[in-house]
Amino acid sequence: MFFSVFIACAILGCVAGFLAGLLGIGGGLVIVPAMVYLLPSLGVSGESLMPIAIATSLASIVFTAASATFAHHKNNNIPWDIAKQLMVMIAGGALLGAYVADTLSNELLTYIFAVAVTILASYMLLSIRTVKTKAMPSDGVIKLIGFATGGIASIMGIAGGAILVPVLTYYSMSIRHAIGTATVCGFVVAIFGALGFIITGLDHPNLPSWSLGYIYLPALLGIISTSSLFAPYGVKLAEKLPVRYLKRLFAGFLILVAIKMAIQ
């Protein structure tokens, strides 16, 4: 089963990486629902299915976010004074999110993911734009934003950019700096969220073979083996296609997937 899961998730990694490059979205929005549908057909199911999908998604984001963070740092896209404040609180939020997710039923975790994806995809679908007139808030508010982002992103298995970028641009941060900040914060979410899912899953009795806590290693290796390779192709195609409309189409598709997950 190791080989079949690896191959299937390598294909998933191609799709996730390509869409990430094309649409500028985090891979978790693609990987989590895809794994929820894919893994049962490969023999992985049960109450631990959703935590496995979320944990494996977070672990894959560690690798992609690390290289992206380095690139943004080289291009001076990360305002470290703000990013450091966010990172500390995001780490705590991500760890707490993993522990909270471990206490929730598979059904409730699926509902939470479906509702959160619907909200984020609706934002993407409607292309809501806010006027950049707000000054950057106090340190306390920034830390609260970081903690909330870390918790929500960890529970969902995403990097958190879909949450942070709109918030930071609302507070007058340039889109370039907002994306750079969200990238490094996504790296922190992925590390601490994945660590939390490893710890909480170590004593779980019904996990499949080749699991490290809730992280399913065959799926992780498959995803990371291809996702970074296909992202540049998505970026190149984005220069030729009307990405704004493609993003709206994809957001509509995400909403349908989320609704189907909730109904099932």
N, C-alpha and C positions, 0 to 999 in steps of 0.2 A: 504493500500500500504506500510505502514511502515514495517510491518512484512515481506512481500515478498521481499522488498529491503534488509532488514537486513539479511535474510537467504541467498539470492543470493550473497551478499557481504561477508558473513561469509565464503562461499565456495571459493570465490575469495581470501580471506585472507589466507585460507589454501594453495592455489596454490602459492600465492605471497611469503608467509613465507617459504614454502618448497624450492622454486627456489632460494630465497635469501640465504638460508643455503647451498644449493647444489652448486650453481654457484658463490656465492659471489657477487651478483649484488644487486643494490638498488631496493626496491619494486616498486618504481615509474615507472620504465620501463615496469613493468607488469600491475600495477594498472590503469594507465591512459588510455592506449588503451583498456583494458578490460572494463572499465567503459563507455568509448565512445560507445562500442558495446552493453553493457548490459543495461544501463539505459533507452534507448529509448523503449526497450521491456517491461520495467517496468513502463512506463508512463512519464518518464522524458526526454524531448527533447527540441529543440529550440535553439536560439542563445546563451543561457547560458550553453549549454551542456559541452563544452570544459573547460570553467573556473570552473565549478562544479567538473569535473573530476580532474583537476590539483589541485584545492584547497583542495579537500578531500584527495587526495594522500599526499599532504604536511602535512596535519593534522595527518594522520596516521603515517607518518615518525617521527613525534615528539615523539611518544610513543616508537617506536622501537629503534630510535637513542639514546634516553635517557639512556636506559639500556645498550646499546652497549658502549656508551661513558663512563659510570661508570666502566664497565669491562676493557676497554682500559686504563683508568686512574689508576686503581688498579694494572695493569700489567706494568705500566710505559711506555706505548706505545705512549704517547702524548708529543712531545717536545713543552711545553707551550710557550716558547719565540717566536716561529714562529706561533704557533696556535693562540695566542692572536692577533697578527697583522692581520692574515687572518680573524678571527672571526668578528672584528670590521667592516671591509670593506664588508664582506659577508653579514652582517646584513643590511647594507645600500643597497647593490645590490639586496638582496632578496625583500626588501620593494619596491624598484623601479621597479623590475621585475613584482611584483603583480599589480602595478599601470599601467605599460605599457600593460600588458596582458588585463586589463580591458578596454583599449582603442581600442584593436584590434578586428576585426570581428572573429566570430567562425571559418570561413573558413581559414583566414590567420593564426590564432593561430594553427589550425590543420596542415597547411603546415609547419610552423616553427617547431612544434613538430616532424613531419615526417622527415624533413631534418636533424634535430639534432640527432634523434634516428638512422637514417641511418649512419651518420658519426660515432657515438659512437659504433654502432654495427659492422661497418666495421673494426674499430680498434680492437674490440674483436675478430672478425672473422679471421683477418689476423695475430693476435697475434704479433703486431708490437712491437719490442723491441728496446730501445734506449740505447746507451752506456752511463753509468753513469760517465761522466767526467766533467760536468758543476758544478761549485761551486754555492752555494745558492746565488741568486741575491740580489740586494740592497733592503732596506726596501720599497722604492717606488714601485719597480716592484712587490714585494710580495703583497703589498696593492692593486695594480692594478689587479693582478691575483685573489685576494679575491673578489674584487668588480665585476669583470666579471663573475666569477664562481657563485656568489650569484644571479646575474641577470638572467643568462642563466638557472640555476637550478630552480629558482622560476617560470620562464615562462614555463618550461617543467614539473614541478611538481615532480622533483627528488631531491635526497639529494646532488648530486654533486660529489660523490666519483668517478664516471666514468670520470670526468673531472680532479679532483684534484690529484688522485693517479698517473696517467701517468706523469702529470706535475711535481709533487714533486719528483718522482723517477728519472726523467730526471735531476733534480738538485741535484743528488747524495744522496737524503734522502733514508734511508733504507725502504724496503717495509713495515716492521712492523710499523715504525713511520709514514709512508705515510698513511697507512690505519687508524691508530689511529687519525691522524690529520684530515683526510677526514671525519671520523665518527663524531667528535665533531663539525666540520664545517657544516656537514649535519644536525646536531641538530639545529644549528643556522639558517641555511637556512629554515628548516621546520617551526620553531617558527615565524620568521619574515615574511616569505612568506605567511604562513597561516594567520597571523595577517593582512597583507596587503589585502589579499583576503576577509577577514571578513569585513574590513573597506569599501573597494570598492564595496562590494556586499550588504551592508546594505540598500541602497536606490534603489536597483534594483527591479522593479515592478513584474517581471515574474518568480521569483524563486519558486520552489515547497515548500510545507509545510515542517516543520521541518528543515528549513535551517538556518544556522548561517552565514550571509553573503553568500558567495559562497560555504561554506562547507555544504555538505548534511549529516546531522547527522545520519540517518538510515544506510547509506552506511559506514560512518566512524566507527560507533559502530560495525557493522558487520565485517569489515576488522580487527580492532584491537582486536576483541574477539578471533580470531583464528591465526592471522599471527605469533605472537610470540610463540605460542604453537607448530607450525609445522616447524619452522626454525631449531630446534635441530635435527629433523629427516632428514632434508636435509644435515646437517653437517655430521651426521653419515654415510649416504649413500655416501657422497663425498669421504669418506675414502676407499670405495670399488670400485668406478667407475672411468673410465678415464675422469675426469672432464674437462680437456683441450679440448677434442673432443666434449663433451657435450656442453661446452660453445660456441664453434664454431657453432654447430648445432643450438643452441638457438639464436645466433647472426644472423644467416641466416634467422631464423623464424621472428625475430624482424624486419629485413629489409623488408620482404614480407608484414608484418602487416603495417609498415610505408608507404610503397608504396600504399597499398590498401586504407589506410586512406586518402592519398593525392589525389588519383583518385576519391574517393567518394566525 
